[in-house]
Amino acid sequence: MTQNIYDDETFFAGYSQLPRSVRGLDGAPEWPVLRSMLPDLRGKRVLDLGCGFGWFCRFAAGEGAAGVLGVDVSEKMLERARRETGDSRIVYERTDLESYAPPAEAFDLAYSSLAFHYIADLAGLFARVHATLKPGGVLVCSVEHPIMTAPVRQEWLADADGRATWPVNGYLDEGDRVSNWLAEGVVKRHRTIATYLDLLLGAGFTLGKLVEWAPSPEQVAAESGWAKERERPFFLLIAACRS
């Protein structure tokens, strides 16, 4: 089962104060690029995997989607999503993405923001997402960039003369990573970029676009605190299609 850290009181309180929790999609700096990767949503059936507070569900409905299903493992997240949603085209369902099996060929778009790096059986989920998309349907998703999920250890490799040369960050060592982000014991699954692509292709998807996102110079000029995030990609954004 997916770790339901979002129903932890400490984590939920901290997460609720993040800009993307307060301001919604406009508070997510990667949103403009992610939005540009979306298809036309008018008349489409949309599935939001890990919908959280329902920001994207409400956006999709506002763009003319015929119906939107948002699923999440967190009851606290869904409680707020339902409270802030008044559109009958939007339905929320509590489910665990590790085992969730939506109906076949039911959706035109599957969307997910920062959820897939919590999933252990991502191959299984990608296969089920592929099956639930109609032919020509699209998956658009974001995850923490693997550079971010690979832990940095305070040790150095040395060359033949014993001189320190580069830090060890464990990038190629895939598996669980435990951090104390907002609460203790938050488990994320580290995968390389190659593994994400292999899992998508193995599920039958065709890659449409891949973006290693970092803030633009314009975003840094508007928010100086983002300057340090230009040192490496922060998110990995992917668009893939079912043929």
C-alpha positions in Angstrom: 0.0 0.0 0.0 1.1 3.5 -0.7 2.4 5.3 2.4 -0.4 7.7 3.3 1.8 10.5 4.6 -0.7 13.2 3.6 -3.1 12.1 6.4 -0.3 12.5 9.0 -1.3 15.6 11.0 2.2 17.1 11.0 2.8 16.5 7.3 -0.7 17.8 6.3 -0.3 20.9 8.3 3.0 21.7 6.7 1.9 20.8 3.2 -1.2 23.0 3.5 1.1 26.0 3.9 3.1 25.5 0.7 2.5 28.0 -2.1 1.0 25.3 -4.3 -1.4 24.4 -1.6 -2.5 28.0 -0.9 -2.5 29.4 -4.5 -3.1 26.2 -6.4 -1.7 25.7 -9.9 -0.5 29.3 -10.0 1.6 28.5 -6.9 3.4 25.7 -8.7 6.4 27.2 -10.7 6.5 24.3 -13.1 2.8 24.7 -14.0 3.2 26.9 -17.1 5.4 24.3 -18.8 3.2 21.4 -17.6 0.2 23.2 -18.9 1.8 23.7 -22.3 2.1 19.9 -22.6 -1.6 19.3 -22.2 -4.0 18.5 -25.1 -7.2 20.4 -25.7 -9.5 19.4 -22.9 -12.8 20.4 -24.4 -15.2 17.5 -24.3 -12.6 15.2 -22.9 -12.7 12.7 -20.1 -9.9 13.3 -17.6 -8.4 11.2 -14.8 -6.2 12.9 -12.1 -4.0 10.5 -10.3 -3.1 11.8 -6.9 -5.5 14.7 -7.2 -4.8 16.2 -3.8 -6.9 19.3 -3.2 -8.5 19.1 -6.6 -6.8 22.1 -8.2 -6.2 20.4 -11.6 -9.7 18.8 -11.5 -11.3 22.2 -11.3 -8.9 23.6 -14.0 -9.8 20.7 -16.4 -13.5 21.3 -15.8 -13.0 25.0 -16.4 -11.3 24.2 -19.7 -14.4 22.4 -20.9 -13.7 18.8 -19.9 -16.8 16.6 -20.1 -16.0 14.8 -16.9 -13.2 14.6 -14.4 -12.3 11.9 -11.9 -9.8 12.7 -9.2 -8.4 9.9 -7.1 -6.1 10.1 -4.0 -5.2 8.0 -1.1 -5.5 10.8 1.4 -8.9 11.4 3.0 -7.7 14.8 4.3 -6.9 15.9 0.8 -10.1 14.7 -0.6 -12.2 16.3 2.1 -10.8 19.7 1.2 -11.2 18.9 -2.5 -14.8 18.1 -2.1 -15.4 21.1 0.0 -13.9 23.5 -2.6 -15.6 21.9 -5.6 -19.1 22.7 -6.8 -19.0 21.3 -10.3 -21.1 18.2 -10.9 -18.7 17.1 -13.7 -16.0 16.4 -11.1 -16.0 13.3 -8.9 -13.5 12.3 -6.3 -12.6 8.8 -5.2 -10.4 7.5 -2.4 -8.1 4.8 -3.7 -4.5 3.5 -3.5 -2.6 4.0 -6.7 -0.6 0.8 -6.1 -3.7 -1.2 -6.9 -6.1 1.2 -8.6 -7.5 -0.2 -11.8 -9.7 2.3 -13.7 -12.0 1.0 -16.4 -10.6 0.2 -19.9 -10.5 3.0 -22.5 -12.5 5.4 -20.3 -10.3 8.5 -20.4 -8.7 10.9 -23.0 -6.2 12.3 -20.5 -4.5 10.9 -17.5 -2.7 13.6 -15.4 -0.5 13.3 -12.3 1.5 15.9 -10.4 4.2 14.8 -8.1 2.7 11.5 -7.1 4.5 8.8 -9.1 7.7 9.0 -7.1 5.8 7.6 -4.1 4.7 4.4 -6.1 6.6 1.2 -5.6 5.0 -0.8 -8.5 5.1 2.0 -11.1 5.3 -0.5 -14.0 1.9 -1.9 -12.9 0.4 1.5 -12.6 1.7 2.6 -16.0 0.2 -0.5 -17.6 -3.2 0.2 -16.0 -3.1 3.9 -17.0 -2.3 2.8 -20.6 -5.3 0.5 -20.5 -7.6 3.1 -19.2 -6.7 5.6 -22.0 -8.6 5.6 -25.2 -6.5 5.2 -28.4 -4.7 8.5 -28.9 -5.1 9.3 -25.2 -2.3 11.1 -23.4 -0.5 10.8 -20.1 1.0 14.1 -18.7 2.8 13.9 -15.4 5.5 15.3 -13.2 7.8 13.8 -10.7 10.6 15.0 -8.6 13.7 14.9 -10.8 15.9 11.9 -10.1 18.7 14.2 -9.2 16.5 15.4 -6.3 15.4 11.9 -5.2 19.0 10.5 -5.2 20.4 11.1 -1.7 23.7 13.1 -1.3 26.0 11.3 1.1 28.8 13.2 2.9 31.6 11.1 1.4 33.9 11.4 -1.6 35.4 9.1 -4.1 39.1 9.4 -4.6 41.4 9.0 -7.6 44.6 6.9 -7.7 46.5 9.5 -5.8 44.0 9.6 -3.0 42.6 13.0 -3.9 38.9 13.7 -3.5 37.3 14.1 -6.9 33.5 14.1 -6.8 30.7 13.5 -4.3 28.8 10.2 -4.1 25.0 10.7 -4.5 23.8 7.2 -5.2 22.0 8.2 -8.4 22.4 4.7 -10.0 21.3 2.9 -6.8 17.5 2.8 -7.2 15.1 2.1 -4.4 13.4 3.6 -1.4 14.6 6.9 0.0 13.5 8.1 3.5 13.5 11.8 4.3 12.2 14.1 6.9 10.5 16.5 4.6 7.6 18.1 6.5 7.4 15.0 8.7 9.7 12.2 9.7 9.9 9.0 7.7 8.6 10.1 4.3 9.3 7.4 1.8 10.0 8.2 -1.9 11.1 5.8 -4.7 14.2 6.9 -6.5 14.5 5.9 -10.2 16.8 7.1 -12.9 15.4 9.0 -15.9 16.2 5.9 -18.0 14.0 3.7 -15.8 11.1 6.1 -16.0 11.3 6.0 -19.8 11.8 2.2 -19.9 8.7 1.7 -17.7 6.6 4.0 -20.0 7.8 2.3 -23.2 7.3 -1.1 -21.6 3.7 -0.2 -20.8 3.1 0.6 -24.5 3.4 4.4 -24.4 5.1 6.6 -27.1 7.1 9.4 -25.6 5.8 12.8 -26.7 7.9 15.2 -24.7 10.3 15.2 -21.7 11.4 18.3 -19.8 14.0 18.6 -17.1 12.4 21.6 -15.4 14.2 24.3 -13.6 13.0 27.9 -13.1 13.4 30.2 -16.1 15.6 33.4 -15.9 12.3 35.3 -15.9 11.1 33.4 -12.8 14.4 33.9 -11.0 14.2 37.6 -11.8 10.7 37.7 -10.3 11.6 35.5 -7.3 15.3 35.7 -6.3 15.0 32.7 -4.0 14.7 30.5 -7.1 18.3 31.3 -8.2 19.8 28.3 -6.5 17.3 26.0 -8.3 19.0 26.9 -11.6 21.9 24.7 -10.5 20.1 21.4 -11.4 16.7 20.3 -12.6 14.0 20.3 -10.0 11.2 18.3 -11.7 10.9 15.9 -14.5 7.9 16.5 -16.8 6.7 13.9 -19.2 4.0 13.7 -21.9 3.3 10.2 -23.5 0.7 8.9 -25.8 -1.2 5.7 -26.2 -1.2 4.8 -29.9 
